[in-house]
Amino acid sequence: MTAGAILLILGFFFLGGSALFAIYWAAKTGQFSNVSEGAATIFDEDEPVGTPTDRFPAKKSQ
């Protein structure tokens, strides 16, 4: 095997291990405990849930 292939394989293992560790850490610290509530917190009190009131990109005013 060439050195490039070995580095590529080691990189895949490192990235995969990092992803697994991140998921483990998030589960252990309670990041996934209430996903539906976290999805609704992007709305403020005046904005109804499920109805967008802003747009990206914003319309240019003339």
C-alpha positions as CSV (number, residue, x, y, z in Angstrom):
1,M,0.0,0.0,0.0
2,T,1.2,3.5,-0.7
3,A,1.6,6.1,2.0
4,G,-1.3,8.1,0.5
5,A,-3.7,5.3,0.8
6,I,-2.7,4.6,4.4
7,L,-3.2,8.3,5.2
8,L,-6.6,8.3,3.5
9,I,-7.7,5.2,5.5
10,L,-6.4,6.7,8.8
11,G,-8.2,9.9,8.0
12,F,-11.5,8.0,7.5
13,F,-11.1,6.3,10.8
14,F,-10.3,9.5,12.5
15,L,-13.3,11.3,11.0
16,G,-15.6,8.4,11.7
17,G,-14.4,8.1,15.3
18,S,-14.8,11.8,15.8
19,A,-18.4,11.6,14.5
20,L,-19.2,8.7,16.8
21,F,-17.6,10.5,19.8
22,A,-19.7,13.6,19.0
23,I,-22.9,11.6,18.9
24,Y,-22.0,9.8,22.2
25,W,-21.2,13.1,23.9
26,A,-24.4,14.7,22.7
27,A,-26.5,11.8,24.0
28,K,-24.7,11.6,27.3
29,T,-25.1,15.4,28.0
30,G,-28.8,15.4,27.1
31,Q,-28.7,17.2,23.8
32,F,-31.3,14.8,22.3
33,S,-33.7,14.9,25.3
34,N,-36.4,17.1,23.9
35,V,-35.8,17.6,20.2
36,S,-39.4,18.9,19.4
37,E,-39.1,21.7,21.9
38,G,-35.8,22.8,20.4
39,A,-37.3,23.0,17.0
40,A,-40.0,25.4,18.1
41,T,-37.7,27.8,20.0
42,I,-36.7,29.6,16.8
43,F,-40.1,31.3,16.8
44,D,-40.8,34.3,19.1
45,E,-44.1,34.9,20.8
46,D,-45.5,37.1,18.0
47,E,-44.8,34.6,15.2
48,P,-47.1,31.7,14.9
49,V,-45.5,28.2,14.7
50,G,-45.3,27.0,11.1
51,T,-46.0,30.3,9.4
52,P,-42.9,32.0,8.0
53,T,-42.8,35.8,8.4
54,D,-39.4,36.5,7.0
55,R,-37.7,35.6,3.8
56,F,-34.1,34.9,2.6
57,P,-32.9,36.7,0.6
58,A,-35.0,39.7,1.7
59,K,-37.0,41.5,-1.0
60,K,-35.3,44.8,-2.0
61,S,-37.4,47.8,-1.1
62,Q,-37.8,50.4,-3.8
